[in-house]
Amino acid sequence: MTNLNIRTAAFLLGAACLAFAQGPPVNVSPARHPHLAAAQKQCLVAWNKTTEAQKANDWDMQGNGQRAKDALVQVGQLIKQAAESANKNAYKPKSGAGPIGQEPVVDISAARHPHLAAAQEEVRKAWKLMLEAQLANDWDMDGHAQKAKELLAQASKDLKAAAEAANANAPAKGAKH
């Protein structure tokens, strides 16, 4: 392999890692969809807090932190789809569907796992913003907002599982996660 090919391969690998590590998209117009844009930002904050927790735990949370981050990326994409759907359906008759699902709980000890607790709180805030967006759009976003709320609830559960895994893997460390 030539030096050029090695450099190209290294560059592409680095670019792929950087793209993977960027987190959820933040690409909804806050002027047009303030609740959806704010929810995307909350997802990014939760993603970053989860990364901090992974680093504090030497990445050892039995994959639960990564599953939560993956869900947050999907939520960011669904939020964009919800905004596009709201734009497309702005002048169509609205469905009468109401809220489905329950707000995620915040049940991680902030004293023991400050990053995970903060991430879980951001997930809860994003869920509430999605509910507000549904209200503002008379629920009509082609199911994208509802799916985003379901993934946020799952991300909250994954964060709790990450905290439990960190407890099981490092009870004597005394480090805050």
C-alpha positions in Angstrom: 0.0 0.0 0.0 1.4 3.4 -0.9 1.8 6.3 1.5 -1.0 8.1 -0.4 -3.4 5.2 0.0 -2.5 4.8 3.7 -3.1 8.5 4.3 -6.4 8.4 2.4 -7.5 5.4 4.4 -6.5 7.1 7.7 -8.3 10.2 6.7 -11.5 8.4 5.8 -11.4 6.4 9.0 -10.9 9.6 11.0 -13.7 11.3 9.1 -16.0 8.3 9.8 -15.2 8.4 13.5 -15.8 12.1 13.7 -19.1 11.7 11.9 -20.1 9.0 14.2 -19.1 11.0 17.3 -21.1 14.1 16.4 -24.3 13.1 18.1 -27.9 13.9 17.2 -28.6 16.5 14.4 -29.6 20.0 15.4 -31.2 21.1 12.1 -34.8 22.3 12.8 -35.6 26.0 12.5 -36.2 27.5 15.9 -38.2 30.3 14.3 -40.6 27.9 12.6 -40.7 25.0 15.2 -39.4 26.3 18.5 -40.4 23.2 20.5 -38.9 20.8 18.0 -35.7 22.7 17.7 -35.4 22.9 21.5 -36.0 19.2 21.7 -33.2 18.5 19.3 -30.9 20.6 21.4 -31.9 18.7 24.5 -31.1 15.5 22.8 -27.6 16.7 21.9 -27.0 17.8 25.5 -28.1 14.4 26.7 -25.9 12.7 24.1 -22.9 14.8 25.4 -23.6 14.0 29.0 -23.8 10.3 28.2 -20.4 10.5 26.5 -19.0 12.2 29.6 -20.5 9.3 31.7 -19.0 6.8 29.4 -15.5 8.4 29.8 -15.9 8.5 33.6 -16.7 4.8 33.6 -14.0 3.8 31.2 -16.8 3.1 28.6 -17.9 0.2 30.7 -21.7 0.3 31.1 -22.5 -2.9 29.3 -23.5 -1.0 26.1 -26.4 0.8 27.7 -24.9 4.2 27.3 -24.2 3.6 23.6 -27.8 2.3 23.1 -29.1 5.5 24.7 -26.9 7.6 22.4 -28.0 5.7 19.4 -31.7 6.3 20.4 -30.9 10.0 20.8 -29.5 10.2 17.3 -32.6 8.5 15.9 -34.8 11.0 17.9 -32.9 13.9 16.3 -33.7 12.5 12.9 -37.3 11.9 13.8 -37.7 15.4 15.0 -36.5 16.7 11.7 -39.1 14.5 10.0 -41.8 15.7 12.3 -40.9 19.3 11.4 -41.0 18.5 7.7 -44.4 16.8 8.2 -45.7 19.7 10.1 -44.7 22.0 7.3 -46.3 19.7 4.7 -49.5 19.3 6.7 -49.9 22.8 8.0 -53.1 23.5 6.2 -54.7 20.1 6.2 -57.4 19.0 8.6 -55.9 17.7 11.9 -56.4 14.4 13.5 -58.1 14.2 16.8 -55.4 12.0 18.3 -54.1 13.0 21.7 -51.0 12.2 23.7 -49.8 8.6 23.9 -47.2 7.4 26.4 -45.9 8.5 29.7 -43.3 11.0 30.5 -39.9 9.4 31.3 -39.0 9.2 34.9 -35.8 10.7 36.3 -34.5 8.0 38.7 -30.7 8.1 38.5 -28.8 9.3 41.6 -27.2 12.7 40.7 -24.9 12.2 43.6 -23.5 9.0 42.3 -23.9 9.5 38.5 -24.1 13.2 37.8 -23.6 12.9 34.0 -26.1 10.1 33.6 -28.6 11.9 35.8 -28.2 15.1 33.8 -28.6 13.1 30.6 -31.8 11.6 31.9 -33.1 15.0 32.8 -32.4 16.3 29.3 -34.2 13.3 27.8 -37.2 14.1 30.0 -37.1 17.8 28.9 -36.9 16.7 25.2 -39.9 14.4 25.8 -41.9 17.4 27.2 -40.9 19.6 24.3 -42.1 16.9 21.9 -45.4 16.9 23.7 -45.6 20.7 23.4 -44.8 20.4 19.7 -47.6 17.9 19.2 -50.0 20.3 21.0 -48.8 23.2 18.8 -49.3 21.1 15.7 -52.6 19.4 16.7 -50.7 16.1 16.9 -50.4 16.0 13.1 -46.8 15.1 12.3 -47.3 11.7 10.6 -46.4 9.8 13.7 -42.8 11.1 13.8 -43.2 13.0 17.1 -44.8 10.0 18.8 -42.0 7.7 17.6 -39.5 10.2 18.9 -41.2 10.3 22.3 -41.1 6.5 22.5 -37.4 6.4 21.7 -36.8 9.1 24.4 -38.6 6.9 26.9 -36.4 4.0 25.8 -33.2 6.2 26.1 -34.2 7.1 29.6 -34.4 3.4 30.5 -31.1 2.7 28.8 -29.5 5.5 30.9 -30.9 3.9 34.1 -29.5 0.6 32.9 -26.1 2.3 32.3 -26.1 3.6 35.8 -26.9 0.2 37.2 -24.1 -1.4 35.1 -21.7 1.3 36.3 -22.7 0.4 39.9 -22.1 -3.3 39.3 -18.8 -2.8 37.5 -17.1 -0.2 39.8 -18.7 -0.1 43.3 -15.3 0.4 44.9 -14.0 3.1 42.5 -15.8 5.9 44.3 -15.7 8.0 41.1 -18.6 10.1 40.2 -20.2 9.1 36.9 
